[in-house]
Amino acid sequence: MSVRGDCDGDAVLLAGATGRVGGATLAALVREGARVVVISRDEARARATIEETLDAPLRERAVAFRADLGVQADADRSVAFVVERFGRIDAVVNLAGSGFGSTAFADSSPGDLRAGLRAFVETAYTLAAAAVREMLAQPSRESARSKGRIVTVTAGSSKAPAPGRALFGAAKAAVNTLMLGLARDHKGDGIVANALVLGGVAFAGAETFYSPEGLRAAATPEEVAEVLTFLASDRSSGINGALVNLNAREVD
């Protein structure tokens, strides 16, 4: 099935598609013409996300691949698979990482800190490092303004942590810095890297801890997906080394 849009023909690696906004992001990328490798530590879950999210004619544009981003070799393999499958890698969308919890600082431990760094910083690093090395080695696409785009999801707690989110916020702030540093190191090489700083998201089940007003104010998964898809496309090449805030209607 022919699909054209902002990501027309782009080869995109999507991490974290089995999470709360992953399906909406996969759907948006494919709708805009991307060919997508969906990576997960559980390949069966990745395949299920593809089957549940995409109509049958579109499923040929997405493929599941097992990778643990806590292991650099797995990140390298996932990028190599994208190139083997599609001939190049144009963008990475990284939503991977979970388990932010809520722990008062005085009740935390060095183990808690290390767990957050492993879950968020190391996974952001391994995937970005593998992708940017491949992007630097590949020729630019004709008429493209960038050689590759990397967008990693972080959180509002990276700037102003809510109570109990000090360690989570610290890990996400480190991811922000990774993206900013990556962009500055390689802006002259045609690499674009940004962090999407999320506020609240009204995913399925969020009503259990959001008030009705908070739920209405939060971003929908589809709103998150639209921004991620734009940042993954060459149309966003003028936005580089930015912390892009997505707060939807949470303006206070």
C-alpha positions as CSV (number, residue, x, y, z in Angstrom):
1,M,0.0,0.0,0.0
2,S,1.4,3.4,-1.0
3,V,1.7,5.9,1.8
4,R,3.1,9.5,1.4
5,G,3.6,12.2,4.0
6,D,6.2,14.0,6.1
7,C,8.3,10.8,6.6
8,D,7.8,9.5,3.0
9,G,10.1,6.5,2.6
10,D,12.1,7.3,5.8
11,A,13.6,4.3,7.7
12,V,12.8,4.9,11.4
13,L,13.8,2.9,14.4
14,L,11.1,3.1,17.1
15,A,11.9,2.1,20.7
16,G,9.3,1.9,23.4
17,A,6.4,1.2,21.0
18,T,4.8,-1.3,23.4
19,G,4.4,1.5,26.0
20,R,1.5,3.9,26.7
21,V,1.9,6.2,23.6
22,G,3.9,3.8,21.4
23,G,1.0,2.5,19.4
24,A,-0.2,6.0,18.5
25,T,3.4,6.9,17.5
26,L,3.7,3.9,15.3
27,A,0.4,4.6,13.6
28,A,1.4,8.3,13.0
29,L,4.8,7.4,11.6
30,V,3.4,4.8,9.2
31,R,0.6,7.2,8.2
32,E,3.2,9.7,7.2
33,G,5.0,7.2,5.0
34,A,7.8,5.8,7.3
35,R,9.1,2.3,7.3
36,V,9.5,1.3,10.9
37,V,11.5,-1.2,12.9
38,V,9.9,-1.6,16.3
39,I,12.3,-2.8,18.9
40,S,11.5,-4.3,22.2
41,R,13.1,-6.8,24.7
42,D,10.0,-8.9,23.9
43,E,9.7,-9.4,20.2
44,A,6.2,-11.0,20.6
45,R,5.0,-7.8,22.2
46,A,6.4,-5.7,19.4
47,R,4.7,-7.9,16.8
48,A,1.4,-7.7,18.8
49,T,1.7,-3.9,18.9
50,I,2.1,-3.8,15.1
51,E,-0.9,-6.1,14.5
52,E,-3.1,-4.3,17.0
53,T,-2.2,-0.8,15.8
54,L,-1.9,-1.1,12.0
55,D,-4.5,-2.2,9.5
56,A,-3.5,-5.3,7.5
57,P,-2.4,-3.4,4.4
58,L,0.0,-1.2,6.4
59,R,1.6,-3.9,8.5
60,E,4.2,-4.6,5.8
61,R,5.7,-1.2,6.6
62,A,6.6,-2.2,10.2
63,V,8.8,-5.1,11.5
64,A,9.5,-6.3,15.0
65,F,13.0,-6.8,16.3
66,R,14.2,-8.0,19.7
67,A,16.8,-5.8,21.5
68,D,17.7,-4.8,25.0
69,L,18.9,-1.2,25.0
70,G,20.7,-1.8,28.3
71,V,23.3,-3.7,26.1
72,Q,25.3,-1.7,23.6
73,A,25.7,-4.7,21.3
74,D,21.9,-5.0,21.1
75,A,21.5,-1.3,20.2
76,D,24.2,-1.8,17.5
77,R,22.4,-4.9,16.2
78,S,19.0,-3.0,16.0
79,V,20.5,-0.2,14.0
80,A,22.3,-2.7,11.7
81,F,19.0,-4.4,11.2
82,V,17.3,-1.2,10.1
83,V,20.0,-0.6,7.5
84,E,19.9,-4.2,6.3
85,R,16.1,-4.1,6.0
86,F,15.7,-0.6,4.5
87,G,19.1,0.4,3.2
88,R,19.7,3.3,5.7
89,I,18.4,4.8,9.0
90,D,16.8,8.2,8.8
91,A,15.4,8.7,12.3
92,V,15.2,7.3,15.8
93,V,12.2,7.8,18.1
94,N,13.0,6.7,21.6
95,L,10.2,6.3,24.1
96,A,12.0,3.5,26.0
97,G,12.3,3.5,29.8
98,S,9.8,2.9,32.6
99,G,9.4,2.7,36.4
100,F,9.7,6.2,37.5
101,G,8.1,5.5,40.9
102,S,7.7,8.1,43.6
103,T,10.2,8.1,46.5
104,A,11.1,10.9,48.9
105,F,14.7,11.8,48.6
106,A,15.5,10.8,52.2
107,D,14.1,7.4,51.6
108,S,16.1,6.8,48.4
109,S,19.3,4.8,48.0
110,P,22.3,4.7,45.7
111,G,20.7,1.6,44.2
112,D,17.6,3.6,43.3
113,L,19.7,6.2,41.6
114,R,21.7,3.6,39.6
115,A,18.4,1.9,38.5
116,G,17.1,5.2,37.1
117,L,20.4,5.9,35.3
118,R,20.3,2.4,33.8
119,A,16.7,2.6,32.8
120,F,16.8,6.0,31.1
121,V,20.3,7.4,30.6
122,E,22.0,4.2,29.4
123,T,19.2,3.2,27.1
124,A,19.2,6.7,25.6
125,Y,22.9,6.6,25.1
126,T,23.3,3.1,23.6
127,L,20.6,3.7,21.0
128,A,21.7,7.3,20.1
129,A,25.4,6.2,19.9
130,A,24.6,3.3,17.6
131,A,22.3,5.4,15.4
132,V,24.5,8.5,15.0
133,R,27.5,6.5,14.0
134,E,25.6,4.9,11.2
135,M,24.0,8.2,10.2
136,L,27.4,9.8,9.9
137,A,28.7,7.0,7.7
138,Q,25.8,7.1,5.3
139,P,25.2,9.5,2.4
140,S,22.5,12.2,2.7
141,R,19.3,11.6,0.9
142,E,18.8,13.8,-2.2
143,S,17.1,17.1,-1.2
144,A,17.2,16.2,2.6
145,R,18.4,18.9,4.9
146,S,19.7,16.5,7.6
147,K,21.5,13.1,7.5
148,G,19.5,11.8,10.4
149,R,17.2,12.8,13.3
150,I,17.1,11.5,16.9
151,V,14.3,12.4,19.3
152,T,14.2,11.0,22.8
153,V,11.2,11.4,25.2
154,T,12.0,12.9,28.6
155,A,9.7,14.4,31.2
156,G,8.7,17.6,32.9
157,S,10.4,16.3,36.1
158,S,13.7,16.9,34.3
159,K,13.2,20.6,34.8
160,A,10.9,20.8,37.8
161,P,10.5,17.4,39.6
162,A,7.3,16.8,41.4
163,P,7.5,15.5,45.0
164,G,9.1,12.1,45.1
165,R,10.6,12.5,41.6
166,A,14.1,13.8,42.4
167,L,15.9,10.7,41.1
168,F,13.6,10.3,38.1
169,G,14.0,13.9,37.3
170,A,17.8,13.7,37.6
171,A,17.9,10.8,35.1
172,K,15.7,12.5,32.6
173,A,17.7,15.7,33.0
174,A,20.8,13.7,32.0
175,V,19.0,12.5,28.9
176,N,18.2,16.1,28.0
177,T,21.9,16.9,28.3
178,L,22.8,13.9,26.1
179,M,20.5,15.2,23.3
180,L,21.8,18.7,23.6
181,G,25.4,17.6,23.6
182,L,24.8,15.3,20.7
183,A,23.2,18.0,18.6
184,R,26.1,20.5,19.3
185,D,28.8,17.9,18.6
186,H,27.4,17.0,15.2
187,K,25.3,19.9,14.0
188,G,27.9,20.5,11.3
189,D,27.6,16.9,10.2
190,G,23.9,17.1,9.5
191,I,22.7,15.3,12.6
192,V,19.5,16.6,14.4
193,A,18.9,15.7,18.0
194,N,16.1,16.9,20.3
195,A,14.4,15.9,23.6
196,L,10.6,15.9,23.8
197,V,9.8,17.0,27.4
198,L,6.4,15.6,28.3
199,G,4.0,16.9,30.8
200,G,1.0,14.7,31.7
201,V,-0.4,12.2,29.2
202,A,-4.0,11.0,29.2
203,F,-3.2,7.4,28.4
204,A,-5.6,4.5,29.1
205,G,-5.8,4.1,32.8
206,A,-4.6,7.6,33.7
207,E,-8.0,8.4,35.1
208,T,-7.0,6.4,38.2
209,F,-4.7,9.1,39.4
210,Y,-5.7,12.2,37.4
211,S,-8.6,14.4,38.4
212,P,-11.1,14.9,35.6
213,E,-9.7,18.4,35.1
214,G,-6.2,17.1,35.0
215,L,-7.2,14.4,32.5
216,R,-8.7,17.0,30.2
217,A,-5.6,19.2,30.4
218,A,-3.1,16.4,29.7
219,A,-1.8,15.6,26.2
220,T,-3.5,12.7,24.4
221,P,-1.3,9.9,23.0
222,E,-2.2,11.1,19.6
223,E,-0.9,14.6,20.3
224,V,2.4,13.2,21.6
225,A,2.6,11.0,18.5
226,E,2.1,14.0,16.1
227,V,4.9,15.9,17.7
228,L,7.3,12.9,17.7
229,T,6.5,12.2,14.0
230,F,7.2,15.8,13.1
231,L,10.5,15.8,15.0
232,A,11.5,12.5,13.3
233,S,10.9,14.0,9.9
234,D,13.2,16.2,7.8
235,R,10.7,19.0,8.1
236,S,12.0,19.5,11.6
237,S,15.6,19.9,10.6
238,G,15.6,23.6,11.7
239,I,14.9,22.5,15.3
240,N,18.1,21.1,16.7
241,G,19.5,20.8,20.2
242,A,16.2,21.8,21.7
243,L,14.1,20.7,24.7
244,V,10.7,20.7,23.1
245,N,8.0,21.1,25.8
246,L,4.7,19.3,25.2
247,N,2.3,20.4,28.0
248,A,-1.0,20.4,26.0
249,R,-3.5,22.3,28.1
250,E,-1.4,22.2,31.3
251,V,-0.4,25.9,31.1
252,D,-0.2,26.8,34.8
